[in-house]
Amino acid sequence: MASTAPDPIRGSVDEHGRLVRADPPLARLQEAAGSRLGAVLAVPQLSDIARLARQLGVTLSRPALAATDSADLDLWVRAEPLADRVELAIESWIERPARGARWPLADLADPPSTSATPAFTTDAELRLLTLTPAAATLLAATAAEALGQPLTGLLDLRPDPDGSLPLLTAVALRREFTGQRAAIRSSGAELLVAGEPRLSPDGGFAGLQCQLSSRDSPPVETATASFDALLREPLDVIVDEAERIADKAEGPLRSDYAAYATDIAGAARHLLEVLQAMGQEAATSGRPERIDLAELALEAAGLVQAQASEAGVTLDIDGVPTLSTLGQPRQVTQILVNLIGNAIRHSPASGVVRITSEAGAMASVTVADQGPGVAPADAERIFERFEQVEPQGVGAGLGLAISRRLAQQMGGNISLESKAGEGARFTLSLPLA
């Protein structure tokens, strides 16, 4: 364990998120992440710190993790926003031997290959750019008819049981995906889509390149068990490492660093408990059961507390302490995390997001923010798939659509009260138990 340099390692990130200047170690780290000097900063945690400093307009000092092919890096980063850039100073650069694989990738089924000629490609707005003859035959469409049309004009994308769509997750996270269920609109035949994002020279999203498969998807129980197993092992590692840091097992450490490590260990333990609950739920039927909506609201707030802290937003939880209702705990938690996360994202720095549990004709949780609000013309449109009122490229546009569908499947709904400039109030309502 050794610092690579006694002096800070410096770099500059411009207003577009590009690393325009960097000392050699940072430049090499940018290249190891698959980018280059002058392109978008590709080290995720460094990019997040720079973006947050720019948004808040204050100097930040934060820990960060990164990795190369041969080492894991523990960094302490100072980000100072200036008029047209953010100046980075990596004040601590500690290298550790790279860990091996943290989960059993060899046990997973091989995903459909995306290295062959793509069955189809799309532009950044998911309109078809190319379509192979074989794919056109499978989709019962000619290339002349299909090119330029939205992908969803030919395929009905089907969410996973938890409401997520792998394709849209891949768009948001810029990563490969497999197992996206879809149905051909002209015939109803089901298939699977696998693919990866296409990136523009500056690292932005430029579209998708995908393959199609008619293979049956794995049973829900198997997929859930594999996903839970994949997450539990790295979370165990996070807990162990964070506790070692908090206990100062490797020598003296500043008290605030140790406090950060304690918070990390606590959050990871909480996620492990959520995973355990999710695994138990996956083994039961999907029928609604008696749940405490107020307790789940508190749990959802805990899951996004780190996001709120990063944004400088306070979560204010109020209302009845218990609220018995009928629903599915995992889906209700997902809905509330989505609503609270949206409220945090749209709230100003130092703003407050209020989460209120109430009992009336139905059980309800209302999430109110102090953001710009939603214009009347957009109030219903934002509940439609692929619709959003944020600037293009911000968010996937699917969270509210899926959340409302899940609520309606449980006998409830999601409603919106808002005026432009006056914040928004999203209310999840479910039947009383």
C-alpha positions, 0 to 999 in steps of 0.5 A: 500500500503506497501513494504514487506521488507526494504532491497532488495529481491534478486535472481540469474538467471542462463544462461539458465533462471532458478531461482537458488537462491531466497529470500523467497518472490521471491521464493514464487512468483515463486511458485505462477507463477506455477514454482519452485526454480531451474526451469525457472523464470516464472514471465514474466517481471522479466524474460524479465529484466534478459534476456535483461540485459544478452543480453546487458551486462549492469546493468538495473533498471526497473519497473515490474508488477506481481501478486499473488492470493491475491495481485497485485505487483509493483516492481522496479528491478535491474538486474546485469549480471555476467559471468554465471548468472544475479543477481536480486535485487528487491529494491521496492516491493509494494503490492496492493489488487488484482483487480477483472476480468477486462473483461466479461469472462462470456459473452464468449462462452465456449471453447472446453474442453481440459481436456479430453483425447486429440484427438492427441498429438505432440512433440516439432516439431509438429509431431504426438505422439498419435492419438485416434481412433476417431480422426484417423477416422475423419482425414481418417488416421490410427495411424500407418500412422499418428504417426511421421508425421507432423501435417500439413501433415494431417491438413491444418491450416487456418489463421484467417482473420487478418492472425494469427494462434491461434495454433502458437500463443499458441506455442509462448506464451505457452498458451491455444488456441481455434478456430484454423480453419483447413481443413482435407487434404484428404477430405477438410472437415473443423473443429476446433482445441483447445488445450494447450502446453505441457511443459518439466520439465525445462519449455520449449515447448515439444509439444501440446495436442489438441481436434478436433471439427466439430462445425462451427466457429463464424462469423468474425464480432462477433469474432472481436467485442469480441476481441476488447471489451476484449482489450479496457477495460484493456487498459482503466485500464492501461491508468487510472493507468498510469495517476494516477502514472504520476500525483503523486496521491499517493504521491511523486515520482521520476521524471523518474518514472513519465515519465515512467508512462506518456509513458505507458499512451501514448502508451495505448491511441495509442493502443486504437485508433488502436483498434477503427480503426480496429473495424471500418474496420471490419464493412466494406468490405475487398476490397482494399481502398485508404490508405497512406502507409507512414503514416501506416509505421509511425504508425507501427513504433510507435507500436514497439517503446517500443520493439526497446527501450528495444533492444537499437535499433534506428528506422530511418524513411525516404522517402516521407511524403505521399504515396497513395496506395491501400490496407487494413489498418489493414493488411498493419499495421500488415505486417509492424509491423512484418517486423520492429519487425523482423528487431529489433530482428536481429539488434545489440545493438545500431543498426539502423533500417531504414524505407524508403517510396518510390514511383516508379512503385509501392508504397513501404516501405523498412525495412533495418537492420544491422543484420547478413543478410540472406544467398542466400539459405535461401532467399526464404525458409524463406517465406515458412510456418514453415521455419525460419533461426533462431535457433530452438525455436526462433519465430514461423516461420509464420510471413513472410509467412503470411505477403507475402500472405496478400501482394499478396492478395492486389496486392502487394508483399514482396521482400528481398535483403540480403547477409550473414553478411550484413543485410537484406532489406525487401520491401513491395510493393503495387499498387499506387492509 
